[in-house]
Amino acid sequence: MSEVKRSLFDNLNSFFGFDKFKGDQEAIITNILSGNDTFVIMPTGGGKSMCYQLPALMSDGTAIVISPLIALMKNQVDQVRAYGSDDSIAHFLNSSLNKGEILQVKKDVVEGKTKLLYVAPESLSKPENIDFLNKAGISFVAVDEAHCISEWGHDFRPEYRKIRSVISQLGENTPIIALTATATPKVQQDILKNLQMQDATIFKSSFNRNNLYYEVRPKKNPNKEIIKYIKGMQGKSGIIYCLSRKKVEEVAETLNVNGIRALPYHAGLDAKMRAATQDKFLMEEVEVIVATIAFGMGIDKPDVRFVIHYDMPKSMEGYYQETGRAGRDGGEGHCIAFYDEKDIDKLAKFMKDKPVSEREIGTQILKEVVNYAESAVCRRKQILHYFGESYNEAACNNMCDNCRHPGEKFEAEQELLTVLKLIKKLEENFDEDHLVKILVGVDTPQTIKYQHNKLPEFGKGREQGELTWKSVLRQAVLNNFLIRDVDNYGLLKLSKFGTSYIGAPYSIKFVMNKDMDIDQARDSSDHNGPGGALDEVLLGALKELRKKIARQRNLPPFVIFQDPSLEDMATHYPVSMEEMKHISGVGAGKAMRYGGPFIELIKNYVEENEIDRAQDLTVRSTANKSGNKIFIIQNIDRKIPLEDIADSKGLSYQEILHEIETIVSSGTRLNLDYYIDDIIEEDRQDEVYDYFRSAEADSIEAALNELGETDYSREELQLLRIKFLSEFGN
């Protein structure tokens, strides 16, 4: 063993207690110690921090580590200090320090006591800090989370683009190491160009994380699914990501009232609160952190067992980095994302006010998230393809939902040929959405503008449908027949492979994409446990019982229990009055009035069919909602107009009607005569009452059809349905 190598291993052992390096760490560290620029692309959990910490400890002078998050800095400084004998070995310099603390940091650095100085890019560019750093000996500069440099990265920070000019002021020959866990080929090029590191040695590890299981679920009842899932992972740590602070608070509160120790984490909380939350998670005082994307960057908790995306993230890089916080110790890691097209629409709306170039980039990045969520192809293959890495899905070993539950395959030779020929004919000038519109024959401003509605291909694929053509185009990209030009609006270009296929086609099978609105094909018991699927036989029996009781009481069936309540009973099998109270749309009053016979029927059914009931079937609502309920009831008792009640709670008129309907459906009687009599004449009220008395169902659409949309508004019928349910059902 050479002297340099022996020194490297001695220091690895004495500082960190390890006797061998992970992956490319040894080569990376040797490259930095040789004074070379170094670019490291390494997945989360691969040991990036070691790549700059060890050479910093071995070099003369201080290494500057540029990092985007204060929480990340504190965590890493604590780690390095734990290895050293003196706290001055590592410091951070950011806005959280007072003047006295800043002076102490600068003193330690200038005196050569500090080996690692963590700095935010904003702090780095301050003239007084550049002056101070010029007095210190700088060993090298590490740019952590380097993807923040690129507008194509998921976490673009304009301050990161100024880093190169600051480094130049610290000395022409200062070596740079740039590190990232998530970078597409496009982002990698941006980083090298911006940092002027074209001659850097590049170390690129595989993005594959064999121990992570990837799954996307339709967002039907996420709170219930999440609670059930976490209770099945008893004692294991996890992170739930939401896109808004409000949703973070709501989900954390819901988990707590359902017996799960959870804390919220977002930028709206003060720094002390965030630091305390992070420490409680690390010390296992809480099981779950519900967070915006601010949480987790560089957090060294190796045993996070699940990462749940309550909302789909804005980019595949963000998704990859956040899921990468699971299973960093090589143990199990479950990555579950809930997908709803409405969430994607919201994200697209947020981009409307941004500059054109930023909006176009954001739209393309978001499309990749949709492609991933709706695709039936191996999740791992899609992720790795996005990062420029080829992968044979056979190696996934059923570690994603699509491999575990394969979708329907179809012969795609003719469809693929049609797509490739059309792209060639249109000179590779259009994106996926436009091509699909041509094939299914949909007139849009674009198809009309380019007269593509006159092409012989227009409507040629109407019979196959949009889902088929999306499947073909996405899998043509995944299988390298096509290349998506990210620099140019995501236009689809033929690869050499695609061009040769046109000349010599052959049989090929593709998997049909999922329609996430209707996709429930996956056995829900696979991820929900007992009681996860609707029991159609029980539902039929409950409807018969409801009809019988309705006849006895001379009431429409929906007054007893509405359909969603019966469906919930047929999913969760409540066998006690307490459990019945937690069924959707059944409050204490309704449970006491009508629940007895239904509980008896369900009890007998469960015993006869030996059904293993899930014990965690009820999701208790948060105190906030019960506070709303009390507020609304009190204000109706005081005869306050509904518009005023809505305004005081920041609700729309439709939302206040929905809240009131929920209260009444659950068994609480409300007197709305003071409000209804003011706006609806008595004879019109009687007509609607007569309709609901004889109606089989409580559908507003059916009522509008029967009574006439010109005579009644939807809101009027909703109000009268509420009054009817309150008087006759409660």
HELIX and SHEET records of a PDB file:
HELIX    1   1 GLU A    3  ASN A   11  1                                   9    
HELIX    2   2 LEU A   12  PHE A   16  3                                   5    
HELIX    3   3 GLN A   25  LEU A   33  1                                   9    
HELIX    4   4 LYS A   48  MET A   58  1                                  11    
HELIX    5   5 ILE A   70  TYR A   83  1                                  14    
HELIX    6   6 ASP A   87  ILE A   89  5                                   3    
HELIX    7   7 LYS A   99  VAL A  110  1                                  12    
HELIX    8   8 PRO A  121  LEU A  124  1                                   4    
HELIX    9   9 PRO A  127  LYS A  135  1                                   9    
HELIX   10  10 ALA A  146  ILE A  149  5                                   4    
HELIX   11  11 PRO A  158  LYS A  162  5                                   5    
HELIX   12  12 ILE A  163  GLN A  169  1                                   7    
HELIX   13  13 PRO A  185  ASN A  194  1                                  10    
HELIX   14  14 PRO A  222  LYS A  231  1                                  10    
HELIX   15  15 ARG A  245  VAL A  257  1                                  13    
HELIX   16  16 ALA A  271  LEU A  282  1                                  12    
HELIX   17  17 MET A  316  THR A  323  1                                   8    
HELIX   18  18 GLU A  341  PHE A  350  1                                  10    
HELIX   19  19 VAL A  356  GLU A  374  1                                  19    
HELIX   20  20 ARG A  379  TYR A  386  1                                   8    
HELIX   21  21 GLU A  393  CYS A  396  5                                   4    
HELIX   22  22 ASP A  401  ARG A  404  1                                   4    
HELIX   23  23 GLU A  413  LYS A  425  1                                  13    
HELIX   24  24 GLU A  432  VAL A  440  1                                   9    
HELIX   25  25 PRO A  445  LYS A  449  1                                   5    
HELIX   26  26 HIS A  452  LYS A  454  5                                   3    
HELIX   27  27 GLU A  466  LEU A  478  1                                  13    
HELIX   28  28 LYS A  496  GLY A  503  1                                   8    
HELIX   29  29 SER A  525  ASN A  528  1                                   4    
HELIX   30  30 GLU A  536  ARG A  553  1                                  18    
HELIX   31  31 PRO A  557  ILE A  560  1                                   4    
HELIX   32  32 ASP A  563  HIS A  572  1                                  10    
HELIX   33  33 MET A  577  MET A  580  1                                   4    
HELIX   34  34 ALA A  588  GLU A  608  1                                  21    
HELIX   35  35 ALA A  623  ASP A  637  1                                  15    
HELIX   36  36 LEU A  642  SER A  648  1                                   7    
HELIX   37  37 TYR A  653  SER A  665  1                                  13    
HELIX   38  38 ASP A  673  ILE A  679  1                                   7    
HELIX   39  39 GLU A  682  SER A  694  1                                  13    
HELIX   40  40 ILE A  700  LEU A  707  1                                   8    
HELIX   41  41 ARG A  714  GLY A  729  1                                  16    
SHEET    1   A 7 ALA A  90  LEU A  93  0                                        
SHEET    2   A 7 LEU A 116  VAL A 119  1                                        
SHEET    3   A 7 THR A  62  ILE A  66  1                                        
SHEET    4   A 7 ILE A 138  VAL A 143  1                                        
SHEET    5   A 7 ILE A 176  THR A 180  1                                        
SHEET    6   A 7 THR A  38  ILE A  41  1                                        
SHEET    7   A 7 THR A 201  LYS A 204  1                                        
SHEET    1   B 6 LEU A 212  PRO A 218  0                                        
SHEET    2   B 6 GLY A 333  TYR A 339  1                                        
SHEET    3   B 6 VAL A 304  HIS A 309  1                                        
SHEET    4   B 6 SER A 237  TYR A 241  1                                        
SHEET    5   B 6 VAL A 288  ALA A 291  1                                        
SHEET    6   B 6 ALA A 262  TYR A 265  1                                        
SHEET    1   C 2 LYS A 409  GLU A 411  0                                        
SHEET    2   C 2 LYS A 509  VAL A 511 -1                                        
SHEET    1   D 2 LEU A 482  ASP A 485  0                                        
SHEET    2   D 2 LEU A 491  LEU A 494 -1                                        
END                                                                             
